[in-house]
Amino acid sequence: MADRPNAPARTADGLGLGDALERAAVGVCAVDDAWRVLWANDRALGLLARSAEDTLGQDVHDLLHCDVPGLPLGRHPRERSRALLRHTSRTHPARSPHGGGTPLSLQCFALPCEPNDHGVTALIAFQAAEPPEESFAPPTAPPRALSEKERLALLADTTAQLIDNVDAHESLRRVVGLMLPRLAEWAVIDLITEANEVTRSLVVRARAGALEVHEELQGPMPPVPETSTMPLSKALRGAASTLTGPETYEAPPDSRIAVEQRKLFRATGIETAAIAPIRGPREVLGALTLGRTSRHEAFTTGDLGLLEDIARRIGIALENARHYQRQRQVAETMQRYLLPQLPELPGVEMTTRYVSAPDASHVGGDWYDAFTLPGGDAALGIGDVVGHDLEAAAGMAQLRNMLRAFAWSQDQRPHRIVECLDEAMAHISDVRMATLILARLTADADGHWRLRWASAGHPPPLLVDHEGATRYLDEGNGLLLGSDISAPRLDAHVDLPPGSTLVFYTDGLIETRRQSLDVGLERLRRHAASLARRPLDLFADQLLERTRPADNDDDVALLAIRIPHDTARTPRTVAPGPGR
C-alpha cells in the first residue's frame, strides 16, 4: 500500500524537532546525569550572557544560580534526580547574570528523559519571568502575610520535602528551609525521644539569604513537668498552639524548661513567637517554634492554623521515620544472625561485608558462608536468592543451611554438591531461583593452597596476586539454581599464589542500570589490583566504597580471603580425597 502523503511523521527528526529546539523562543539546555550542560540553544546563551565555550560542561545549577533558599533541587546527583522527578511541572525562581551582572528573574522547567547515547538525561527550559508589579524581593525580606494560594503552596512543598524521606533530621532541615525567612527569622524544633526525654534538635536562623544552624543552642532539655503552664511545656504535652514572647518567660520560671526557654529568647533576640505541638498519629513528638525579631511583625492567631498544619505534617513524617528505624534495627539484627561467623584457618585471613538494599527492608537474599569441613578443608560459598525482602532472607537461610548439610555430609567435589542442592531445592525449600558459587579451599603438606569451585550462574570470583595481577575465575560455570533445565555441571580448580587475595561478591557490587556488566567487572578488577597490598579489612572497605555503583539498588555481599605469603605459616597436612 502506498504511503499517504499527509501521514504524520513518526520520529523527532521527521518533525524537525532538533531544528525547533535550536530556534525555540525560550532557553533550552540538555544536561547529563551530573547536570553538566551538553548542549544549549542560542536563546539560552543569550539569557546566560555566555558563549558556548563558557557554557558547555558547566553545572546548570551554577549557571542559573538555582541554589537560593527553598529551591528543591539539591546538588548531589541522586538528590537532584529525585527532585527533578518531583517538580517537573512547576516553575522556580532563579537569577542569572545578564547585561553586565544585572539580576534577571527566570522561570525554569525541568523535563527528565531516559538517557540516550550521548548521556542526555534531562532538558532544562528557562525564560525571563513576567515582571511583577513590584521588583524581585530578595529572600531576606519576604512578605509576612501569605495569601491562601501561597499557604497551600507552602504546605504542598512541605509535604514534598517530607515524603519518602526516612532521614528525620534531613527532613526537618528541609522544612525549616521552606519556612525561613518566609514566615520568621528563627525556627526551633524540640523533640521528645523514644525514651521520653526532650532534645532541642534544631535551632536555625535566616540571615543574609542563608540559613545558620546554631548548635550552641541545641542539645538535651530538662523534663516536661505536668503542672507547668508555660507555652513550650504545654505544647510538648500536646496542648493547643500558642502566641508568646520574651515577656512570658521574664516572670519567675515554674520549671527548668522555662529557664531554658528564657535563655533562648535572650540569645536569639526573638520578640514574638508562635509555638505549636508536633503530633504524630499516636503520640506527641515535640514542638515547633517560629520566632520574629521585630515586635512590629507580631504573629497573629491567623498564623497558628498554618503553623499547626506544618507541625502536623512534620509529626506524621517523624513517626514514619521512627517506625522505619525500628524496622531497620530489627531487620539488621536479623540479618546479622542469619549470616555466619567465619572459621579460623591457619595463616589464612578472611573478612566479609554486607550492605543491604537502600530502599528495601534491609534484609535480603544475598549471602556468604565459610566453614570447616570434616577433613580440615574450608568450604566457601556466596549466593543470591531472587528478591531483597524478608521472604528472600528466609529463602537465603534455607538454601545456605541445605548447602552446609550437603557439603558436610558428602565428601564430594563442588559441582556434585551443587547438583544435589539444585535437585532438592524445589522439594524442601521455598526458593524458586538463586545463583551461587561453592568452593573448596585446600592446603597440601607443603602449605600450597588450591581452590576448586563450581558456579551456578553467579558472577565469577576475582583472584588478585600480591603484585596486583588479576584474573576472573570464570571456569566451572553452570545454570542458575531452579532453572529446570537438565545440563551437566562442572567444577574447576586453580593453584593460589602466596599472598594472593580471593574476592567473592554478589552482583550488587558491579551491576547498574546505566552501564553494562563488563564495565562493572572492569571497575572491580582495576580497583582490586590497586588495593592488592592493603590489609585485608582495608582492602574490603575500600573495594566496596570505590566499586559499588552510586545508583545501586540491590544488596551486596562480599567475602575476601587472603592466602598466606609464607607457606611455612600453614603447618598442617591433609589427606587426599574426592573433594581435592
Sequence and secondary structure as in RCSB ss.txt:
>XXXX:A:sequence
MADRPNAPARTADGLGLGDALERAAVGVCAVDDAWRVLWANDRALGLLARSAEDTLGQDVHDLLHCDVPGLPLGR
HPRERSRALLRHTSRTHPARSPHGGGTPLSLQCFALPCEPNDHGVTALIAFQAAEPPEESFAPPTAPPRALSEKE
RLALLADTTAQLIDNVDAHESLRRVVGLMLPRLAEWAVIDLITEANEVTRSLVVRARAGALEVHEELQGPMPPVP
ETSTMPLSKALRGAASTLTGPETYEAPPDSRIAVEQRKLFRATGIETAAIAPIRGPREVLGALTLGRTSRHEAFT
TGDLGLLEDIARRIGIALENARHYQRQRQVAETMQRYLLPQLPELPGVEMTTRYVSAPDASHVGGDWYDAFTLPG
GDAALGIGDVVGHDLEAAAGMAQLRNMLRAFAWSQDQRPHRIVECLDEAMAHISDVRMATLILARLTADADGHWR
LRWASAGHPPPLLVDHEGATRYLDEGNGLLLGSDISAPRLDAHVDLPPGSTLVFYTDGLIETRRQSLDVGLERLR
RHAASLARRPLDLFADQLLERTRPADNDDDVALLAIRIPHDTARTPRTVAPGPGR
>XXXX:A:secstr
    TT    STGGGTHHHHHHT SSEEEEE TT BEEEE HHHHHHHT  HHHHTTSBHHHHHT  STT    S
SHHHHHHHHHHSTT  EEEEEEETTTEEEEEEEEEEE    TT   EEEEEEE    SS    TTS  SS  HHH
HHHHHHHHHHHHTT   HHHHHHHHHHHHTTTT SEEEEEEE TTS EEEEEEEEEETTEEEE GGG EEE    
TT  SHHHHHHTT   EEE GGGGTS  SSHHHHHHHHHHHHHT  EEEEEEEE SSSEEEEEEEEES GGG   
HHHHHHHHHHHHHHHHHHHHHHHHHHHHHHHHHHHHHHS     BTTBEEEEEEE  TTS S  SEEEEEEE TT
S EEEEEEEES SSHHHHHHHHHHHHHHHHHHHH    HHHHHHHHHHHHHHH S   EEEEEEEEEE TTS EE
EEEEEES    EEE TTS EEE   S    BT         EEEEE TT EEEEE GGGT BTTB HHHHHHHHH
HHHHHTTTS HHHHHHHHHHHHS TT  S EEEEEEE  SSGGG        TT 
